Amino acid sequence: MPKKKTVRRKHLPQRTCVGCKEVLPKRTLIRIVRQGEAVRVDPTGKAAGRGAYLHNQKTCWERGLKGALAHALKIELTPEDRDALVAFMASLPEEAPAQEEAQHVG
């Protein structure tokens, strides 16, 4: 009997958005990293330090900045850190339409 060919699926790392608690592939989320006492956005997703993930929409960032992000990073956000994150949040859309449609279709 011939052997069946098995198709191997590539492993996709999953991460949880600290704003809405939704689990998604790592590449679809934005990583915030704590390096020492500083907090910054990590566009590469590879910077050294403790990280937390958020969607690319303002609603998740607003929820995250209320305390979930600081808790996940195990640090108290300084006013400077908070200002930098709010400035980055201002560039984000209110909602991610393509992502929202994909969730409701399935």
Secondary structure, DSSP 8 states (H G I E B T S, - for coil): -------------EEEBTTT--EEEGGGSEEEEEETTEEEEESSS--SSEEEEE-SSHHHHHHIIIIIHHHHHTS---HHHHHHHHHHHHTS-SS-HHHHHHHHH-
